[in-house]
């Protein structure tokens, strides 16, 4: 049993290292900026349409925190001649459209679920990016990661109200 556990932990660690090794600075900037733009738009939607005050407040926080991170990432990317993505990808556009069609408690529940999914993915991306060879991008990822982790935790409790 112990060997199986050790093997599983080693595989997970090596898998995470492989993800980090495959992540290029441009990949990180593209994925992080696309996600960041989407979170601002989703946050704006929640601030307008949220039924519960906690959902509206969380939406406002998404706008504030992700706008700040997007601005910092854009400046950093510009210095490095890397391209940022300025609009949400297809999956986030679909989520925006689907959420836009909901209201009341249905909106709140769907929004909470989307935030949990998005922030779990963001935490994984920024965790990998914290190991990039580029010290400035790695530093940005490390500074931003605690905020994303906090967003992720708060999202888990959004649907409970």
Backbone torsions as a table, in degrees:
resi	resn	phi	psi	omega
1	UNK	NA	-42.3	-179.3
2	UNK	-62.9	-40.6	178.8
3	UNK	-63.2	-39.9	179.5
4	UNK	-63.2	-45.6	179.4
5	UNK	-62.3	-45.5	179.0
6	UNK	-62.8	-41.7	177.9
7	UNK	-62.9	-41.6	179.6
8	UNK	-65.4	-43.3	178.3
9	UNK	-64.4	-41.7	178.4
10	UNK	-63.5	-42.0	178.4
11	UNK	-62.8	-42.6	179.9
12	UNK	-63.9	-44.2	179.5
13	UNK	-63.2	-46.5	179.4
14	UNK	-64.5	-36.8	177.1
15	UNK	-62.5	-43.1	178.0
16	UNK	-64.3	-40.8	178.2
17	UNK	-64.0	-38.4	179.2
18	UNK	-65.9	-39.5	177.7
19	UNK	-61.8	-46.1	-179.7
20	UNK	-62.9	-38.8	-179.0
21	UNK	-67.6	-31.5	-178.9
22	UNK	-82.7	-17.2	-177.0
23	UNK	-79.6	117.8	177.2
24	UNK	-92.5	161.2	175.9
25	UNK	-55.3	-41.8	179.9
26	UNK	-66.2	-40.3	176.8
27	UNK	-58.3	-46.8	-179.1
28	UNK	-61.4	-48.7	-178.8
29	UNK	-61.2	-43.4	-179.9
30	UNK	-62.8	-50.1	-177.6
31	UNK	-67.0	-43.8	-177.9
32	UNK	-67.1	-40.9	-178.9
33	UNK	-71.0	-38.5	177.4
34	UNK	-62.0	-46.3	179.2
35	UNK	-64.5	-42.4	-178.8
36	UNK	-62.5	-42.4	177.6
37	UNK	-62.6	-43.2	179.9
38	UNK	-62.3	-42.1	-178.6
39	UNK	-64.5	-35.5	176.3
40	UNK	-64.0	-46.8	-178.8
41	UNK	-66.3	-41.3	176.9
42	UNK	-64.5	-39.1	177.8
43	UNK	-63.8	-41.5	177.5
44	UNK	-61.2	-42.1	178.8
45	UNK	-62.1	-45.4	-179.9
46	UNK	-65.4	-37.7	179.3
47	UNK	-63.4	-32.4	179.0
48	UNK	-84.3	-42.8	-168.8
49	UNK	-104.4	-10.6	-175.9
50	UNK	-57.9	136.9	177.8
51	UNK	-79.9	-47.5	-179.7
52	UNK	-85.3	144.6	176.7
53	UNK	-58.1	-36.8	-179.2
54	UNK	-63.3	-35.1	178.5
55	UNK	-71.3	-43.4	178.4
56	UNK	-63.2	-42.8	179.4
57	UNK	-65.0	-40.9	178.1
58	UNK	-62.7	-41.9	177.9
59	UNK	-59.0	-44.7	178.1
60	UNK	-62.1	-38.4	178.7
61	UNK	-65.4	-37.7	177.4
62	UNK	-61.1	-43.8	-180.0
63	UNK	-61.2	-48.9	-178.1
64	UNK	-63.1	-54.5	-174.3
65	UNK	-68.2	-42.3	-177.8
66	UNK	-75.3	-29.8	174.3
67	UNK	-63.9	-43.9	179.1
68	UNK	-60.8	-48.4	-179.1
69	UNK	-65.1	-39.6	179.4
70	UNK	-62.2	-41.5	179.7
71	UNK	-63.5	-44.7	179.2
72	UNK	-64.5	-43.5	180.0
73	UNK	-64.9	-40.6	-179.9
74	UNK	-62.9	-42.1	178.3
75	UNK	-64.2	-43.3	179.4
76	UNK	-64.4	-44.4	179.8
77	UNK	-63.7	-40.3	179.1
78	UNK	-60.6	-40.0	177.6
79	UNK	-62.4	-30.6	-174.3
80	UNK	-102.2	5.0	179.6
81	UNK	61.5	36.5	177.0
82	UNK	-104.9	147.3	-176.7
83	UNK	-93.2	132.2	174.0
84	UNK	-92.7	155.9	175.3
85	UNK	-96.5	131.6	-172.7
86	UNK	-105.9	3.9	174.9
87	UNK	-145.9	158.0	-178.6
88	UNK	-63.0	151.7	175.1
89	UNK	-76.8	-179.9	-175.3
90	UNK	-58.0	-43.0	-178.3
91	UNK	-64.4	-41.2	179.3
92	UNK	-72.0	-34.5	176.2
93	UNK	-62.6	-41.6	177.9
94	UNK	-63.1	-44.0	179.3
95	UNK	-61.9	-42.4	178.1
96	UNK	-60.9	-43.0	-180.0
97	UNK	-65.5	-46.0	-179.6
98	UNK	-64.8	-43.0	178.8
99	UNK	-66.8	-35.9	179.2
100	UNK	-61.9	-25.9	-179.7
101	UNK	-85.2	-8.6	-177.8
102	UNK	-98.8	162.9	176.2
103	UNK	-150.1	168.3	176.0
104	UNK	60.6	-142.8	-177.7
105	UNK	-65.7	-29.2	176.4
106	UNK	-63.5	-41.9	177.0
107	UNK	-61.9	-50.2	-176.7
108	UNK	-56.7	-45.5	-178.5
109	UNK	-65.6	-43.8	-179.5
110	UNK	-67.7	-38.5	177.9
111	UNK	-63.6	-45.8	179.6
112	UNK	-59.0	-43.4	179.5
113	UNK	-63.3	-42.5	179.0
114	UNK	-63.4	-41.3	-179.6
115	UNK	-65.8	-37.9	177.6
116	UNK	-63.3	-45.8	-179.9
117	UNK	-63.2	-51.1	-177.3
118	UNK	-60.7	-43.5	-175.6
119	UNK	-77.0	-28.0	173.1
120	UNK	-64.1	-42.2	177.8
121	UNK	-66.6	-40.5	180.0
122	UNK	-65.3	-41.6	178.2
123	UNK	-60.7	-43.0	178.9
124	UNK	-63.4	-44.1	179.9
125	UNK	-62.7	-48.5	-176.3
126	UNK	-71.5	-28.6	174.0
127	UNK	-64.6	-44.9	177.4
128	UNK	-64.1	-42.8	-177.7
129	UNK	-67.1	-22.6	178.9
130	UNK	-66.9	-11.7	177.5
131	UNK	-103.2	8.4	178.0
132	UNK	-62.1	150.6	177.2
133	UNK	-68.9	-28.3	178.3
134	UNK	-70.8	110.7	-175.0
135	UNK	-62.1	-36.2	-179.2
136	UNK	-70.8	-43.4	178.0
137	UNK	-67.8	-40.4	176.9
138	UNK	-61.5	-42.9	177.9
139	UNK	-62.7	-42.2	176.8
140	UNK	-60.2	-45.8	179.8
141	UNK	-61.2	-43.7	-179.3
142	UNK	-65.8	-37.7	179.5
143	UNK	-71.5	-33.3	-175.3
144	UNK	-85.0	-27.4	-175.5
145	UNK	-54.2	-46.0	-179.8
146	UNK	-60.6	-34.5	178.4
147	UNK	-66.7	-44.0	178.7
148	UNK	-64.5	-38.5	177.5
149	UNK	-64.4	-39.7	177.3
150	UNK	-65.0	-43.6	176.6
151	UNK	-57.7	-43.0	-179.3
152	UNK	-61.1	-46.3	179.5
153	UNK	-63.8	-44.0	179.8
154	UNK	-65.4	-35.2	179.5
155	UNK	-62.8	-33.8	-179.9
156	UNK	-64.2	-25.0	-177.9
157	UNK	-99.5	-7.5	179.9
158	UNK	-61.4	-45.2	-177.4
159	UNK	-70.4	-10.1	-175.7
160	UNK	-83.1	-11.0	-176.9
161	UNK	-98.0	NA	NA
